[in-house]
Amino acid sequence: MEEIIKTIAETIRIERIRKRLSQEKLSELVDITPSYLSNIENGKVNPSIVVVNRIFNALDLYFNITSF
């Protein structure tokens, strides 16, 4: 499970940077705090599937749990 969280966290961080979004802007788009997004990107928290899906949607990524 830790590996899945790490992969999701890395994917979010890489895609956010690639799309030139700040943590503040992305967190605003998905209605979470910037500190929570930072914790997600650093693998410090285990976000719900709902939150991960909202982040992936904001980044125009397809979320499929079997991909991880």
C-alpha positions as CSV (number, residue, x, y, z in Angstrom):
1,M,0.0,0.0,0.0
2,E,2.8,2.4,0.8
3,E,4.2,1.9,-2.8
4,I,0.8,2.9,-4.2
5,I,0.7,6.1,-2.1
6,K,4.2,6.9,-3.1
7,T,3.5,6.5,-6.8
8,I,0.3,8.6,-6.6
9,A,2.2,11.3,-4.7
10,E,5.0,11.4,-7.3
11,T,2.5,11.5,-10.2
12,I,0.6,14.4,-8.6
13,R,3.8,16.4,-8.0
14,I,5.3,15.7,-11.4
15,E,2.1,16.6,-13.3
16,R,1.4,19.7,-11.2
17,I,4.9,21.0,-11.9
18,R,4.6,20.0,-15.6
19,K,1.4,22.0,-15.9
20,R,3.0,24.9,-14.1
21,L,0.5,25.0,-11.2
22,S,1.5,26.0,-7.7
23,Q,0.4,24.0,-4.8
24,E,-1.9,26.9,-3.8
25,K,-3.6,27.0,-7.2
26,L,-4.1,23.2,-7.4
27,S,-5.4,23.0,-3.9
28,E,-7.8,25.8,-4.7
29,L,-9.1,23.9,-7.7
30,V,-9.8,20.8,-5.7
31,D,-10.9,22.5,-2.5
32,I,-8.2,21.3,-0.1
33,T,-5.6,23.2,1.8
34,P,-2.2,23.8,0.3
35,S,-0.6,22.1,3.4
36,Y,-2.8,19.0,2.8
37,L,-1.7,18.9,-0.9
38,S,1.9,19.2,0.2
39,N,1.5,16.3,2.6
40,I,-0.1,14.3,-0.2
41,E,2.8,15.0,-2.5
42,N,5.3,14.1,0.2
43,G,3.6,10.9,1.0
44,K,2.9,12.0,4.6
45,V,-0.9,11.3,4.4
46,N,-3.2,8.7,2.9
47,P,-5.7,10.7,0.9
48,S,-9.1,9.3,0.1
49,I,-9.9,8.0,-3.4
50,V,-12.3,10.9,-3.7
51,V,-9.6,13.5,-3.1
52,V,-7.1,11.7,-5.4
53,N,-9.7,11.6,-8.1
54,R,-10.5,15.3,-7.8
55,I,-6.7,16.1,-8.0
56,F,-6.3,13.8,-11.1
57,N,-9.3,15.4,-12.7
58,A,-7.9,18.9,-12.1
59,L,-4.6,17.7,-13.7
60,D,-6.5,16.1,-16.6
61,L,-5.2,12.7,-15.7
62,Y,-7.1,9.4,-15.9
63,F,-7.4,7.8,-12.5
64,N,-7.6,4.0,-12.4
65,I,-6.6,2.3,-9.2
66,T,-5.5,-0.8,-11.2
67,S,-2.9,1.4,-12.9
68,F,-0.9,1.6,-9.6
